[in-house]
């Protein structure tokens, strides 16, 4: 009887170790889920655009789109540059072609949009990693401020879900005009612990994306957006990031799931973002 109990315990221990080992080995595949198939282009969605290719400081080439606000083609270059521009950091799955509904929403608010695929996503070279995504964010910022000559105070850094990682990283090192964080988490291990409470996620995780530690260093007005219906990133984690941020800040609670809240709550969502940007960018604060 005792031997049977010991054998059962050993079997369970081996099984648990095997599961933990697999989780450790495949964690990058769980976090980064890129696709190289472009589902559509901005033109197919009725938007003018320009293809951009950015070189990172470690030799990768990123593919993205510069999508001007409506009617910007009829403005002078000075007028176009004076428009606010949103730097869009997307989530962990797919590629930029799956974010065209969001891009169209921001264009309706009069924003130019730069959206770029991380390394290993879409038509960008390389393989994704946490440090790599930070290098990608640096390349995007350099493209806007150096290549296009945009003033930092007219740039709105936007991060959704995993995109909150590069968004908080770049925003805590630069000084954009405003920051919008949607459906983001405190850290990757916190999300992992929520979904896999039986695993020692904090010990196994090699990716951190520690938004909670960085958000307090952001010196710009912050709008945080999250839904209580989010089943992927718990509402409480998004709220914790908001609580760690410095003033001025604002929290918007929306309805809908992790991937469609911006559509389910579109009216409130767009009205709040528009009011937030008008209040903080037009006044010259932040």
C-alpha angles and dihedrals in degrees: 000000000000091000090051091052091049092049091049091050091048091049092051091047092050091047092049091048090050092052091047090048092051091048090052094046096047101035093111090056090051092050103035113049106167128175125201094201115099108214095195143341127237089252090059087053091052098260131123113234147166124220112234130194118197128194117219123214091252096054105266124131118222124205120212148139133253105207114186123212116261115289093009089125088069094053128088116257090254092052092047092050090051091061118100115259127207118214103208120207108186133206131270103274135068118349142272093295089072092060101062094109089058092046090053090052092054092047089055086060089057096257128142109222131213110190120174133179117240119241110290093022126105109330096340118115128238133033126290123255135153094254090043092056089054090054088050090053090052090052091051092050091048091051092055099042101033109024096036095028095226120166112247091228090063093053119097113201111212125188126180122193108316087006087073086076098064089033095058091039095056095036092053090054100041132036112243123179093250142346129221119192118188127189093342131155138225095239137338091249090056091055091044092051089053093054098034106031091161093064129075090241096166089058096043100043117103093175117068112166087188101200093161092061095046104040094076089060093058110111098198137080110281131209115191120195128190142150127224086218091065108123096179103050110026116237090234092062092053090048091050090055089051092050090053093054125098124241138300092061140137134196125213120192112202136179128242136059131301093272102036108031091106088058099039091051096031098137096049091037096054095039091053094047091048092049091046093052094043091051098047106029101038092050092051093237123138 
